[in-house]
Amino acid sequence: MRSFILTFFTIVFCSVFLGCKTGKHLTSDNHTQIIVHDKLIPVFKPADSASIRALLECDSNGRVVLSWLDMVQSENARLWFKLDSMGNLMADFKVPSDTVFIPGKDSTIIQKTVQMVEVEKELTSWQKFCVAFTVVGLILIVLFAFFKVRSILKSIIWQ
């Protein structure tokens, strides 16, 4: 009888400790990712200007003579003029389109948030069996203890 009781308690304790596993807990994680792109930023140069001031006179032969000339131009402007023998003044002014590109950085921030969701897990058939076996075993232990205490009390009272 004693070996039966020891075997019974061993099975009950093993089913209590091995029947249920601890659940895994999900943690909430925040992931922030910064993406940096190298790019060229266009910078437009302002418009350039130039000016010509000239004094044209007629000589004794009836020809046009340039007696005084003043030219002012910016660094990007191309100024050209010509005075032909007939007295025609031809001027040409060119400003090439110019854009300067400056290296720069463009950043994009991506933020991902993982939320914790708790899901109730159903018991497997083995876990249900262990729970039922433990409940039945505990009821039998309580009944066994009750009858043992009752028999001890009866033997004390009747003596």
C-alpha positions as CSV (number, residue, x, y, z in Angstrom):
1,M,0.0,0.0,0.0
2,R,2.8,2.3,0.8
3,S,4.5,1.9,-2.6
4,F,1.1,2.6,-4.2
5,I,0.8,5.9,-2.3
6,L,4.4,7.0,-3.2
7,T,3.8,6.1,-6.9
8,F,0.5,8.1,-6.8
9,F,2.1,11.2,-5.2
10,T,5.0,11.0,-7.7
11,I,2.6,10.9,-10.7
12,V,0.6,13.8,-9.2
13,F,3.6,16.0,-8.6
14,C,5.1,15.2,-12.1
15,S,1.8,16.1,-13.7
16,V,1.7,19.4,-11.8
17,F,5.2,20.5,-12.8
18,L,5.3,19.1,-16.3
19,G,1.7,19.7,-17.4
20,C,1.9,23.4,-18.3
21,K,4.6,25.4,-20.0
22,T,5.1,29.1,-19.4
23,G,3.8,31.2,-22.2
24,K,6.0,33.4,-24.3
25,H,5.5,37.2,-23.8
26,L,5.6,39.5,-26.8
27,T,7.4,42.7,-26.4
28,S,6.7,45.9,-28.2
29,D,9.6,47.1,-30.3
30,N,10.1,50.5,-31.9
31,H,12.3,50.5,-35.0
32,T,13.5,53.8,-36.4
33,Q,15.4,53.8,-39.6
34,I,17.0,56.9,-41.1
35,I,17.9,56.7,-44.8
36,V,20.3,59.4,-46.1
37,H,20.5,60.0,-49.8
38,D,23.3,62.1,-51.4
39,K,21.9,64.3,-54.1
40,L,22.9,67.4,-56.1
41,I,21.0,70.6,-55.4
42,P,20.7,73.0,-58.4
43,V,21.6,76.6,-57.7
44,F,20.8,79.0,-60.6
45,K,23.3,81.9,-61.1
46,P,21.7,85.3,-61.4
47,A,21.3,87.1,-64.7
48,D,24.4,88.9,-65.9
49,S,24.5,92.3,-67.4
50,A,26.9,94.4,-69.6
51,S,26.9,97.9,-70.8
52,I,28.6,99.8,-73.7
53,R,29.0,103.5,-73.8
54,A,30.6,104.9,-76.9
55,L,31.0,108.3,-78.5
56,L,30.7,108.1,-82.3
57,E,31.7,111.1,-84.5
58,C,31.8,111.9,-88.2
59,D,35.2,112.8,-89.6
60,S,35.9,115.2,-92.5
61,N,35.4,112.5,-95.1
62,G,31.9,111.6,-93.8
63,R,32.9,108.4,-92.1
64,V,31.9,107.4,-88.6
65,V,34.8,107.3,-86.1
66,L,34.8,105.9,-82.7
67,S,36.3,108.5,-80.4
68,W,35.5,107.1,-77.0
69,L,34.5,103.6,-75.7
70,D,33.6,102.3,-72.2
71,M,32.6,98.6,-71.7
72,V,31.5,97.1,-68.4
73,Q,30.5,93.4,-68.2
74,S,30.1,90.8,-65.5
75,E,32.2,87.6,-65.4
76,N,29.6,85.4,-67.1
77,A,28.5,87.7,-69.9
78,R,30.1,87.7,-73.3
79,L,30.0,91.1,-74.9
80,W,31.0,91.7,-78.5
81,F,30.6,94.7,-80.7
82,K,31.8,95.8,-84.1
83,L,31.8,99.1,-86.0
84,D,32.0,98.6,-89.7
85,S,33.3,101.0,-92.4
86,M,29.7,102.1,-93.3
87,G,29.2,103.4,-89.8
88,N,26.9,100.5,-88.6
89,L,27.4,99.5,-85.0
90,M,26.7,95.8,-84.4
91,A,26.6,94.6,-80.8
92,D,26.1,91.1,-79.5
93,F,25.5,90.1,-75.9
94,K,25.4,86.4,-74.8
95,V,24.8,85.0,-71.4
96,P,25.2,81.2,-71.3
97,S,22.8,79.4,-69.1
98,D,24.7,78.4,-66.0
99,T,23.5,76.2,-63.1
100,V,25.8,75.2,-60.3
101,F,25.1,72.0,-58.5
102,I,26.0,71.8,-54.8
103,P,26.3,68.4,-53.1
104,G,23.7,67.9,-50.4
105,K,22.0,65.3,-48.3
106,D,18.3,64.3,-48.2
107,S,17.2,62.1,-45.3
108,T,14.0,60.0,-44.9
109,I,12.9,58.7,-41.4
110,I,11.0,55.5,-41.3
111,Q,9.5,54.6,-38.0
112,K,7.9,51.2,-37.4
113,T,6.1,50.3,-34.2
114,V,5.3,46.7,-33.3
115,Q,2.4,46.5,-30.8
116,M,1.9,43.8,-28.3
117,V,-1.2,41.6,-28.8
118,E,-2.1,39.0,-26.2
119,V,-3.8,35.9,-27.6
120,E,-5.5,33.4,-25.4
121,K,-3.9,30.0,-26.1
122,E,-6.0,26.9,-26.0
123,L,-4.8,23.9,-24.0
124,T,-3.6,20.8,-25.8
125,S,-5.1,17.4,-25.0
126,W,-2.1,16.5,-22.9
127,Q,-2.5,19.7,-20.8
128,K,-6.2,19.1,-20.4
129,F,-5.4,15.5,-19.2
130,C,-2.8,16.8,-16.7
131,V,-5.3,19.4,-15.3
132,A,-8.0,16.8,-14.9
133,F,-5.6,14.2,-13.4
134,T,-4.4,16.8,-10.9
135,V,-7.9,17.8,-9.9
136,V,-8.9,14.2,-9.4
137,G,-5.6,13.5,-7.5
138,L,-6.1,16.4,-5.2
139,I,-9.7,15.4,-4.5
140,L,-8.5,11.8,-3.6
141,I,-5.8,13.2,-1.4
142,V,-8.3,15.4,0.5
143,L,-10.7,12.4,0.9
144,F,-7.8,10.1,2.0
145,A,-6.7,12.7,4.5
146,F,-10.3,13.2,5.7
147,F,-10.8,9.4,6.2
148,K,-7.4,9.1,7.9
149,V,-8.1,11.9,10.3
150,R,-11.5,10.4,11.0
151,S,-10.1,7.0,11.7
152,I,-7.5,8.5,14.0
153,L,-10.2,10.5,15.9
154,K,-12.4,7.4,16.2
155,S,-9.6,5.4,17.6
156,I,-8.8,8.1,20.1
157,I,-12.4,8.6,21.1
158,W,-13.2,4.8,21.5
159,Q,-10.2,4.1,23.6
